[in-house]
């Protein structure tokens, strides 16, 4: 199994693809420079495509990803379609296994067990959320840790917390990859992570604060985590001192210019589906106000600043054995 995943290392690096855009700043300030996540994603996809080509050319079986999709949630169907398209783009075969929302928990667990034992399946993910009558934690723990491309199995979560190599959730891996590839310094820096979800906020905080000398090197930053019960004014007291702000709360326009100091790096991975007041159609928005007059005046790589924008539809490029974000660097998380 490990050998089949080896050529996918670079896939996990393709983590986020926020839209590049200029921030609205006062005339007295220089325009912030927005880091193009889309450009980074294209680069990582090319690297992954090359690795897969080399793997197959060496006589190995083409990596295969199985995705289990339960119910008719439109957003889930859209995300899964993007994942399988991304997999195909880099040469990874995939299948989407559809099951009705009425499926029992035991039936779903039996399906997962069959896929775990199938040697032709290298990577496996069950699209969340699941119907209310199904225990999501039990389902996540039923997926083989070695095929857990989402990085949600308790063993992968535990290894991540112990600074050991593991499958990492897609978005956290994407944030880490952006920081590493763009050279945003983290050692000794103050970081605020707005959001404490187990799949996004918590893993991001773990990656940024842990020891850079360990098996899975961390960022050696001083990290503050806020959540739904953190008063807005208290949040501002933390963000205004932060060198890096990661918005992952799922609250539209949570972070505004008055909350960020000049020179800070802003990475927005929040995503909320709202109704556009002009078109009456649903659209995706991030946690940072990039559009309004109070858009952040952040910088990151030097004078002038740099920020990573976030209003985007995020999808996982899942490859066998890692989740958009890890399989020892075998998974890639891309935005649509």
C-alpha positions as CSV (number, residue, x, y, z in Angstrom):
1,X,0.0,0.0,0.0
2,X,2.7,2.4,0.9
3,X,4.5,1.8,-2.3
4,X,1.4,2.7,-4.3
5,X,1.2,6.0,-2.5
6,X,4.8,6.9,-2.8
7,X,4.5,8.7,-6.2
8,X,1.7,10.9,-4.7
9,X,3.9,12.8,-2.3
10,X,3.6,16.1,-4.0
11,X,-0.1,15.9,-4.3
12,X,-0.6,16.7,-0.6
13,X,1.2,20.0,-1.3
14,X,-1.5,21.3,-3.5
15,X,-3.6,22.5,-0.7
16,X,-5.5,25.7,-1.1
17,X,-6.5,27.7,-4.1
18,X,-7.8,31.0,-2.8
19,X,-8.7,33.5,-5.4
20,X,-6.0,36.1,-6.0
21,X,-7.4,39.6,-5.5
22,X,-6.3,43.1,-4.4
23,X,-7.4,44.2,-1.0
24,X,-9.2,47.5,-0.6
25,X,-6.8,49.8,1.2
26,X,-6.8,53.5,2.2
27,X,-4.9,55.8,-0.1
28,X,-2.3,56.3,2.6
29,X,-1.2,52.7,2.4
30,X,0.5,50.7,-0.2
31,X,-1.7,48.0,-1.9
32,X,-1.3,44.6,-0.3
33,X,0.1,41.9,-2.6
34,X,-2.2,38.9,-2.8
35,X,-0.5,35.6,-3.0
36,X,-2.0,33.5,-5.8
37,X,-3.1,30.2,-4.3
38,X,-4.3,29.3,-7.8
39,X,-0.8,29.6,-9.2
40,X,0.6,27.5,-6.4
41,X,-2.0,24.9,-7.0
42,X,-1.2,24.7,-10.7
43,X,2.4,24.2,-9.9
44,X,1.7,21.4,-7.4
45,X,-0.7,19.7,-9.8
46,X,2.0,19.6,-12.4
47,X,4.5,18.1,-9.9
48,X,1.9,15.5,-8.9
49,X,1.1,14.7,-12.5
50,X,4.8,14.1,-13.2
51,X,5.2,11.8,-10.2
52,X,2.2,9.7,-11.2
53,X,3.5,9.5,-14.8
54,X,6.9,8.3,-13.5
55,X,5.2,5.8,-11.2
56,X,3.1,4.3,-13.9
57,X,6.0,4.3,-16.4
58,X,8.0,2.2,-14.0
59,X,5.5,-0.5,-14.3
60,X,3.4,0.2,-11.3
61,X,-0.4,0.1,-11.1
62,X,-2.1,3.5,-11.5
63,X,-3.2,4.9,-8.1
64,X,-6.9,4.6,-7.4
65,X,-9.2,6.7,-5.1
66,X,-12.7,5.6,-4.0
67,X,-15.2,8.2,-2.7
68,X,-18.3,7.2,-0.9
69,X,-21.1,9.8,-1.3
70,X,-24.3,9.4,0.8
71,X,-27.5,11.3,0.1
72,X,-28.4,14.1,-2.2
73,X,-26.6,17.1,-0.6
74,X,-25.9,19.4,-3.6
75,X,-22.7,20.9,-2.0
76,X,-21.4,17.4,-1.3
77,X,-22.0,16.3,-4.9
78,X,-20.3,19.4,-6.2
79,X,-17.3,18.8,-3.9
80,X,-16.9,15.2,-4.9
81,X,-17.1,16.0,-8.6
82,X,-14.3,18.5,-8.2
83,X,-12.2,15.9,-6.3
84,X,-12.6,13.3,-8.9
85,X,-11.9,15.8,-11.7
86,X,-8.7,16.9,-9.9
87,X,-7.6,13.3,-9.5
88,X,-8.2,12.6,-13.2
89,X,-6.2,15.7,-14.0
90,X,-3.0,14.3,-12.4
91,X,-3.6,10.8,-13.7
92,X,-5.2,9.1,-10.7
93,X,-8.2,6.9,-11.4
94,X,-11.2,7.3,-9.1
95,X,-14.8,6.1,-8.6
96,X,-17.7,7.6,-6.8
97,X,-19.9,5.1,-4.9
98,X,-23.4,6.6,-4.4
99,X,-25.6,5.5,-1.5
100,X,-29.1,6.8,-0.5
101,X,-29.5,8.9,2.6
102,X,-31.6,6.0,4.0
103,X,-28.6,3.7,4.2
104,X,-28.0,2.3,7.7
105,X,-24.9,2.9,9.6
106,X,-24.1,-0.8,9.6
107,X,-24.5,-1.0,5.8
108,X,-22.2,1.9,5.4
109,X,-19.6,0.3,7.7
110,X,-19.8,-2.9,5.7
111,X,-19.1,-1.0,2.5
112,X,-16.1,0.7,4.1
113,X,-14.8,-2.6,5.3
114,X,-14.9,-4.0,1.7
115,X,-13.1,-1.0,0.3
116,X,-10.5,-1.3,3.1
117,X,-9.7,-4.9,2.1
118,X,-9.7,-4.2,-1.6
119,X,-6.1,-4.0,-2.7
120,X,-7.0,-2.1,-5.8
121,X,-8.1,0.9,-3.7
122,X,-5.2,3.1,-2.5
123,X,-7.2,6.0,-1.1
124,X,-10.6,6.1,0.5
125,X,-12.8,8.9,1.7
126,X,-16.4,9.2,2.9
127,X,-17.8,12.6,2.0
128,X,-19.1,14.6,5.0
129,X,-21.6,15.5,6.3
130,X,-23.5,12.3,6.7
131,X,-27.2,11.8,7.6
132,X,-28.0,12.5,11.2
133,X,-28.7,8.8,12.0
134,X,-25.1,7.9,11.2
135,X,-22.2,8.5,13.7
136,X,-19.6,10.4,11.7
137,X,-16.8,9.6,14.2
138,X,-17.5,5.9,14.0
139,X,-17.4,6.1,10.2
140,X,-14.2,8.1,10.1
141,X,-12.5,5.6,12.4
142,X,-13.7,2.7,10.2
143,X,-11.6,3.9,7.3
144,X,-8.2,2.3,7.2
145,X,-5.6,4.8,8.5
146,X,-3.4,3.9,5.5
147,X,-6.1,4.8,3.0
148,X,-7.5,7.7,5.0
149,X,-7.0,10.5,2.5
150,X,-9.0,12.9,4.7
151,X,-6.8,12.4,7.7
152,X,-9.8,12.0,10.0
153,X,-9.0,8.6,11.5
154,X,-8.2,8.9,15.2
155,X,-4.8,7.3,14.6
156,X,-3.9,10.0,12.0
157,X,-5.2,12.8,14.3
158,X,-3.1,11.4,17.2
159,X,0.1,11.1,15.1
160,X,-0.4,14.6,13.9
161,X,-0.7,15.8,17.6
162,X,2.5,13.9,18.4
163,X,4.4,15.6,15.5
164,X,4.7,12.3,13.6
165,X,4.2,11.8,9.9
166,X,0.5,11.1,9.2
167,X,-2.3,11.9,6.8
168,X,-3.3,15.5,7.3
169,X,-6.6,17.1,6.6
170,X,-6.7,19.0,3.4
171,X,-7.2,22.6,4.4
172,X,-4.6,22.6,7.2
173,X,-2.1,21.0,4.8
174,X,-2.9,23.7,2.3
175,X,-2.3,26.5,4.7
176,X,1.0,24.9,5.7
177,X,2.0,24.5,2.1
178,X,1.2,28.1,1.2
179,X,3.2,29.3,4.2
180,X,6.2,27.1,3.3
181,X,6.2,27.9,-0.4
182,X,5.8,31.6,-0.1
183,X,8.4,31.9,2.7
184,X,6.1,33.5,5.4
185,X,8.2,33.3,8.6
186,X,6.7,31.4,11.5
187,X,9.5,30.8,14.0
188,X,8.8,32.8,17.2
189,X,5.9,34.7,15.4
190,X,2.5,35.4,16.9
191,X,-0.3,33.6,15.1
192,X,-4.1,33.8,15.6
193,X,-6.3,31.0,14.3
194,X,-9.9,32.0,14.2
195,X,-11.8,28.7,14.5
196,X,-11.3,25.5,16.4
197,X,-12.9,22.8,14.3
198,X,-11.3,19.4,14.6
199,X,-10.8,19.2,10.8
200,X,-9.5,22.8,10.1
201,X,-8.8,25.1,13.0
202,X,-7.2,22.7,15.5
203,X,-4.9,21.0,12.9
204,X,-3.8,24.4,11.6
205,X,-2.9,25.4,15.1
206,X,-1.0,22.1,15.7
207,X,1.0,22.5,12.5
208,X,2.0,26.1,13.3
209,X,2.9,25.8,17.0
210,X,4.8,22.5,17.1
211,X,8.5,21.9,17.2
212,X,10.3,22.3,13.9
213,X,12.9,19.7,14.8
214,X,10.4,16.8,15.1
215,X,9.5,14.0,12.7
216,X,6.7,16.1,11.3
217,X,8.3,19.6,11.6
218,X,6.1,22.4,12.9
219,X,6.2,26.2,12.6
220,X,7.5,27.0,16.2
221,X,5.0,29.9,16.4
222,X,3.1,31.1,19.4
223,X,-0.5,30.3,18.5
224,X,-3.8,31.7,19.9
225,X,-7.0,30.0,19.0
226,X,-10.4,31.8,19.1
227,X,-13.8,30.3,18.7
228,X,-17.5,31.2,18.7
229,X,-17.5,32.3,22.3
230,X,-14.6,34.7,21.9
231,X,-16.0,38.3,22.0
232,X,-15.2,40.3,18.8
233,X,-13.3,42.9,20.8
234,X,-11.2,40.3,22.5
235,X,-10.5,38.7,19.2
236,X,-9.4,42.0,17.9
237,X,-7.0,42.4,20.8
238,X,-5.3,39.2,19.6
239,X,-5.4,39.7,15.9
240,X,-4.0,43.3,16.1
241,X,-0.8,41.8,17.6
242,X,-0.5,38.8,15.3
243,X,2.1,38.4,12.6
244,X,-0.2,35.8,10.9
245,X,-3.9,35.6,11.0
246,X,-5.6,32.4,9.8
247,X,-9.4,32.8,9.4
248,X,-11.2,29.5,9.6
249,X,-14.4,30.2,11.5
250,X,-16.9,30.1,8.7
251,X,-18.2,33.6,9.6
252,X,-18.4,35.9,6.7
253,X,-16.4,39.1,7.0
254,X,-15.2,38.2,10.5
255,X,-11.8,39.8,10.0
256,X,-11.6,43.5,8.9
257,X,-8.8,46.0,8.4
258,X,-9.0,47.5,11.9
259,X,-8.3,44.1,13.3
260,X,-5.0,43.5,11.5
261,X,-1.7,45.2,11.9
262,X,0.4,46.4,8.9
263,X,2.8,43.8,7.7
264,X,0.7,40.8,8.9
265,X,0.0,37.8,6.7
266,X,-3.7,37.0,6.4
267,X,-4.8,33.6,5.2
268,X,-8.6,33.1,4.8
269,X,-9.8,29.5,4.5
270,X,-13.3,30.2,5.8
271,X,-16.2,29.2,3.5
272,X,-19.8,30.1,3.9
273,X,-22.6,29.7,1.3
274,X,-24.8,32.9,1.3
275,X,-27.4,34.3,-1.0
276,X,-26.1,37.0,-3.4
277,X,-28.4,40.1,-2.9
278,X,-28.1,41.0,-6.5
279,X,-28.6,37.7,-8.2
280,X,-30.5,35.9,-5.4
281,X,-28.2,32.9,-6.2
282,X,-26.0,31.2,-3.6
283,X,-22.3,32.1,-3.6
284,X,-19.3,31.2,-1.4
285,X,-17.7,33.9,0.8
286,X,-14.7,33.8,3.1
287,X,-14.1,35.1,6.6
288,X,-12.0,38.1,5.6
289,X,-13.5,41.3,4.2
290,X,-11.5,41.6,1.0
291,X,-14.2,43.5,-0.8
292,X,-15.3,46.3,1.5
293,X,-13.6,49.5,2.6
294,X,-12.2,47.8,5.6
295,X,-10.4,45.1,3.8
296,X,-7.1,44.1,5.5
297,X,-4.0,46.1,5.0
298,X,-1.8,43.1,5.5
299,X,1.6,42.3,4.2
300,X,3.7,39.3,4.6
301,X,6.8,38.9,2.6
302,X,8.1,42.4,3.0
303,X,7.2,46.0,2.3
304,X,3.9,46.3,0.6
305,X,2.5,43.2,2.2
306,X,1.0,39.9,1.1
307,X,-2.3,38.3,1.9
308,X,-3.9,35.1,0.9
309,X,-7.5,35.6,-0.1
310,X,-10.2,33.1,0.5
311,X,-13.5,33.4,-1.1
312,X,-13.6,30.3,-3.0
313,X,-15.2,26.9,-3.4
314,X,-12.7,24.5,-1.9
315,X,-12.4,21.0,-3.1
316,X,-10.1,18.2,-2.2
317,X,-7.9,16.6,-4.7
318,X,-7.7,13.2,-3.1
319,X,-5.2,10.7,-4.0
320,X,-4.7,7.2,-2.8
321,X,-3.4,7.2,0.7
322,X,-3.6,10.7,1.6
323,X,-6.1,13.4,1.8
324,X,-6.0,16.5,0.1
325,X,-3.3,17.3,2.2
326,X,-1.1,14.6,3.4
327,X,-0.3,11.0,2.5
328,X,3.2,11.9,3.3
329,X,2.5,14.7,1.0
330,X,0.4,12.8,-1.3
331,X,-2.7,14.7,-1.3
332,X,-3.7,17.9,-2.7
333,X,-6.4,20.3,-1.8
334,X,-7.5,22.6,-4.6
335,X,-10.1,25.2,-5.0
336,X,-12.5,25.2,-7.8
